Amino acid sequence: MSISQADIEFLVTQVTEAGEVEIMPRFRNLAPGDIAEKASAIDLVTEADLGAEKRITAALRQRFPEALIVGEEAYESDRSVVPALAHADLAFVIDPVDGTFNFASGQPTFGTILAVVAKGETVAGIIHDPVLGDTLTAVTGAGAHLQRRNGDNVRLRVAAPKALPAMTGIVGWGHMEDPERSRIAANMAKIRLSFFYNCSAYEYWMLASGGIDFVSQGKLNPWDHLAGLLIHREAGGYSAKYDGSPYLPGEMTGGIIAASDRESWETIRREIIGL
């Protein structure tokens, strides 16, 4: 099933309104009872996550009644929805507040992510910044764009390839276990500057707009990566799992590297990930 420009505009409107109605009124305004732990003290869910996901899901069900909808928070009660992405005719994958720990801590590094999947392929991606009101969008074959709140539209392009000592980048080694954790943390000293925002929306935003050179993560939750990787690819980048295979909807293991080009990807895999 194809996604029209009108559909993309509808989706952007939904994530924007969810930000205005459900997310931003709660930013730096959460009561203790509005925050709960999931898997750990750094894996949180708030009333903003739940409200935004519920609002976006309801709008999607009304417009696309036959579509599969995979929300990060709803996944906790039905884990069969992620494998179903591999063969669904049409699916939407939602991360209502990506970077919930940051959001709950009062830090403005969070965003809303929405991916569109059709027959096992990511065909559109949206990353929205509720704080500034700007949005990244990409549709397969149509490039990646920054839509600013003021109406400006800018074509995105990844950073030009460069040597490893000149690179800046992100590896989510804090979510890994030893010995991989210690090895990768030490290898990051080989690059010029290392970042980590604990927010895929923010990290892919920086990557696709040329602000950093690479991103690598070991956890492949689809709500974190599908939209960002499509936006990165449409901005001219190259990505693959650690073993060199493409990352496909429905997969949750294997680790991912996204870089400016294939040669940069191979350098990061060898010198940073250590494979």
Secondary structure, DSSP 4 states (H G I P E B T S, - for coil): ----HHHHHHHHHHHHHHIIIIIGGGTT---GGGEEEEEETTEEEEHHHHHHHHHHHHHHHHH-TTSEEEEHHHHTT-GGGTGGGGT-SSEEEEEEEETHHHHHTT-S--EEEEEEEETTEEEEEEEE-TTT--EEEEETTS-EEEE-TTS-EEE--PPPP--GGG-EEEE-GGGS-TTHHHHHHHHGGGSSEEE--S-HHHHHHHHHTTSSSEEEES---HHHHHHHHHHHHHTT-EEEETTSPPP-TT---S-EEEESSHHHHHHHIIIII--
